[in-house]
Amino acid sequence: MFLALEGVGLQYAHRGGSVAAVQAVTLSLARGEIGVLIGPSGCGKTSLLRAIAGLEPLSGGRIRLEGQALADALSGLHCPAEDRRVGMVFQDFALFPHLSVAANIAFGLRQLPPPARQARIEEMLALVGLEHAAKRMPHQLSGGQQQRVALARALAPAPRLLLLDEPFSSLDVDLRESLSQDLRAILKASDTTALFVTHDQAEAFAIGDRVGVMHQGRLEQWDEPYAVYHRPATRFVADFIGHGVFVPAHLESGQIRTPLGLLENAQDCPLPDAFPGGDCEVLLRADDVVHDDAAPVQACIEHKVFRGAEFLYTLRLADGTRLVAAVPSHHDHHVGEWIGIRAQVDHVVTFATLRPGAGQ
């Protein structure tokens, strides 16, 4: 693998002792792949990025890039950050305000002769679509354009690996969405291997070839985006990704009984003996619950959120079970109204019943 982390751990000093920021993280990226780390604040995403960049020493495990050991806690190896050829793009862009766009991009190219340097600047400007802005100053650019300059500057020295720490966090939602698509296209066009940190799930799925979900310093799952969504490896991933709830269920032969009736012919349905007595909990996402006036099961709308093309309804069944459903916005029902619903589940995701007081 091009990038390989094996059991990586990272600790910070805290009140006379230490606290584990990253614990036993193992992941890999092939050349040209884009990986994305998501998770709640304080879960260790940025700490892991800093360790890969060489800004923090490891307390455990090792990091390899193109077969070269960058860090190894067991042997004490720590390759200095400046020798790793790893680029970084930060949240605040960190552009030099007194330098033009071209001069910002040229900052890491001082070792090149002038003709080669100019050619590389022009190549980067074309890559990020800013050929017209070479002589402008950063304050003359929009936020999205400034982020493109930061990306071009990071890519100009041809780093072996590019690390991006929530680079779109200060931009508005619409701009974030368009830049996410542009970023992926730019990284693919330059065949750049990259690891991206974000707290935005839509951003993660739009950009990543591989997505990792972190929680309390641990990597809960590292997989293709489709698998992370449809086949979550842990209860935390299932709960963190997307909108959904866990409802009580009972396994029968080739099917699973839920408050919405039987889920039949669904993929990944576990065997009846997978849980004691066949009792478990099944994840029903908002897109697994379909509004159908002809359905025999009725649910009361307790809350609704308008999201443009759809409403996100919070529903309550007669037995008290709560669900969420994504319903096309032309089905504009009132809070307190009862509507027909049915389950339409392709991938069954089950977990042991969570006992009161138990964690995830």
N, C-alpha and C positions, 0 to 999 in steps of 0.2 A: 504493500500500500504506500501511497505517496506521503500521507500524513498518518502517523500511528501513535495513539496515546494508550499506554498500558498501565492500568492501576494508578493513575495519577492522583496524588493527594497534595493539598496545600493548606498550611496552617498560618494563622496570624496570632501575634502576641495579644493577650487580652487580660487585663487586671492581674498581672503577675503570673498568668498561665498562658494557655493557648486555646484557640478555637479553630475547629476544622471548617475551612471555607469550601474545600473540595475534597471528596472522599472517593477513592477507588474508581475513578472515571476511566473507562476504556472505550475508545471509538477510533474510526479510521475513515480516511477520504482517499479516493482514487484521484489520479492526476486530472485536473479540469473539473472536478466535482465541486458543488457548492453545498456546504453544510450550514444548518441554522440551529442555534440553541435558543430555546424559549423556556419560560418558567417564571414564577412569581418573583418579585423583588427580593433580593438577598439570598437567592438560591445558589449562587456561585457562578453564574454565567460569565460575568466580567472577570472574576478572579481566574477562571480557567483560561480566558483569552490572554490575560496578563502573564500567566505561566508559560503559555505557548510562545508569547512574544519575548520571553526572557526577562520580564520585569519583576518576576517573583520566583524565588527558589522553590523547588519541589520538596515536600516532606515525605513523599512516597511515589513509587512508579518511575516511568521513563517516557520521554517524548522523542520520536524519530521523524525526520523529514528527509524524503528521498534516500532512505537507508542510513542517513547520518544521525547519530545520537546527539540531540541538542541538550538534553538534561537527563540525569539518572540519579535518583536519590540514593540508591545503594552504593554507588561508587563515588558520589559527591560531584559528578560531572555537572557543570553549568556553563554552557556556551554563552558568552556575552550577547546581549540583545543586538548590538551593532554588527555582530558577525553572523547572524542567523539569516539575513536576507529575507526578513519577514516584514511586510508593510502593514501599516495600521491606518484606519480611517475612524475618527472619533466623532462623538456626538456634536461637538461644538465647531466642527470643520477645521479649526486651528489654522486658518489661512493667515499669511503675513499681510497685514492691512496696508503696508507701505510699498508692497510689490504688486506689479501687474499680474494678470492671469498667467501670461507666458512665463514671467519670472518665478511665480509660485511653482509652476510645473517644473521649471528648470532647476529648482533648489537641490534636488537629489542627483543631478546630472553633471555636477561640476567636474567630475573626472573625465568626461567625454570632451573630445576636441570640438570647437565651435560648430563646424558643419554637421557633425553627428548629433550634437546637442539640439541644434535647430530642427533637424529632421525628426528627432524624437518628440520634440515639443509639438510640431505640426501633426505628427501621427496621433498623439494623445488628444489634441484638440479635436481632430476629426472623429476619433473614437467616441468622445463624449458629446459631440455635436456643438462645439463652441468655437469653431474656426473664426467666427466674426468677432469674438470677444477677447482676442489675444492681448490687446493693449488696454483693456479696461481694468479698473481697480476693483477689489472685492466689494466695496460698498456700493458700486454701481450695478451689482448683479442681484438677481432674486435669490431667495433661499435655495431653491432647487438648482440654480446655476452655480451657486457657491459650493453646493454638495458635489456637483459634477467636477468642479475644479479640484476639490479635495480628493476625489476618486482618481482623477487624471494624475495628480501629483504623486499619489501612492503607487500607481501603476507604472509611472515613467521609468523608475530604476529596474523594472522587470523583476519584482520580488518573486521568490519561489512560492510564497504563500501570502495571501492578503487576509487580514483580520479586520472586521468591521464591528464596532461597538455601538449599536443603536444609532446609526448615522442619520436616520430620518426622524428622530424623536422630537425635534423642534419644529417640524414642518406640519402644515395642515393635512387633514385626512385625504383630500382629493389628490394633493401633490404627492403624498406618501405612496398612494396606490400607483400613480403613473411612474414614479421614480423606481418603485420596486420592479416593475416590468422592464424599465430601461436598464436598471442595474444588472439584472440577470442577463439581458442581451449583451451588455458591455463585457461582463465577465466571461461569457461564453465566446464572444468574438475574439477576446484576447487569450483564450484558453487558460484562464487564471483559476487556480485552486483557491478557494476562499472559505472562511468560517465566519458566520454572521451571527450577531447577538441581537435579539429583539424580544419585546414582550407582546408583540402583535401577532396573533395566530394567522390572520389572513396574509400578513406580510411573510411569515415563515413559509406558508404553503405556496405562495406565489414565487418565492425565490429559490427555495431549497431543493436539491436532489435528495438530500438526507436531512431529517429533522430529529433533533434531540430534545427531550423534555427533562428539565432538571428540577429537583426538589430537595431542599435541605442539603445541598452540596453533592447530591448523588444524581447520576444519570439514570433516570427511570426507563427510558427507551431511546434507542437510536435506530431509525429505520426510514424507509421511504415514506413520504407524506401520506399516501393512501393508507398504508398499514398503520401508521400512528393514529389516524382518524378511525378507521374501520376495525382495526385489530389492536387496540391498546393493550400493552403488556401488563400494566398494573392498574389498580383501582384509581390511583392518583391521576394517571394519564387519562383514563376514561372520564374522570370528573373534570379535569382541567381543560381538555380539548373540546371545543364545541359546546352546544347547549344540550343538556340531557338530565335525566334523573334515573335513579336506581329504584326498580319496583320489585316486589316479591314475586317469585316464580317457582314453578315446580316442573322438574324434568320428567318427561314420559318418553316412551320409545320413539325416537326420531322427531320429537316435537317438544315444545315447552309451553306450559300453561301460565298465562299472565292475567292481570285484571282486565285486559283488553281481549281476552280469549286466547285461542291456540295460535302459536307461531309455528307454521308448518313449512317444510321444504326450505328453511333458511340455511345459509352456509354457516359452518363452524359450530353447529349445535352440539354441545357435549353429550356424552353418554349419560344415561340415568344414574349410574353409580359414581359420577364425578363429584357429587356432593352428598353428605350424609342424608339419607332419606329422600334425596332428589330435590331438596329445598335449596334455593339460592336466590340471588338477585340478578336481574337482567337490566342492562343499560338500554333505555329508550331515548334516543336523541330526538330533537325537535323535528327532524326530517323523517323519523320513523313513524310519527303519529300524523295520520291523514284525516282532514276534515271531510266527512261524508254524511250528508243528511239522511241517507238510507241505512246507516249503520245502526245496529241494535244497541250499542253502548253509547250512553249519553254522558257528557261532561259539562260542568259549569265553568264559565269563564270567570276567573278571579282577578286577572290582571292582563293587560295587553300593552304592547309596545309597538308603535308604528315604525317600520324600517324601510319605507319606500315601496319596494316591490312586494313586501309581505308584512304581516303582523306576527309578532311572537306572542302567542297566547300562553298564559299559565292557567292550567285546567285542574279541576277537582272532580274525581269520580264520586259516585254515590257512596262508596265505601271509605271515602276520605283520601284515597290514593291521589297524589298530585303528579301531573305530567306537564311537559311543555310541547308546543306544536307550532311549526312554522306554516302559516296559512296565507295564500295569495291575498293581497290587500283589497281585492274587490269583494272578499268575504268579510265585510266590516260588521261584526257582531258586537253587541253591547256587553259590558261587564255585568255579570249576573245572569246572562242568557245561557240556556243549555243547548248544546250542539252535538250532533252525531260525530263520533270518531272511530277510527279503526287503525290497527297496526299494520304497517307495511315495512317489514324488516328483512333486509337481505343478509346482514351479518349479525349473528347472535353473539353478544358479549355478556358473559356471565361471571359473577364473582360470588365468593362465599358470603352468606348473610352477615352484614356488619352488626355486631352486637352493640347494645347501648354502651357508650363510653369508650368504644374501641376506636383507634385511629385508622387512617387510610394507609 
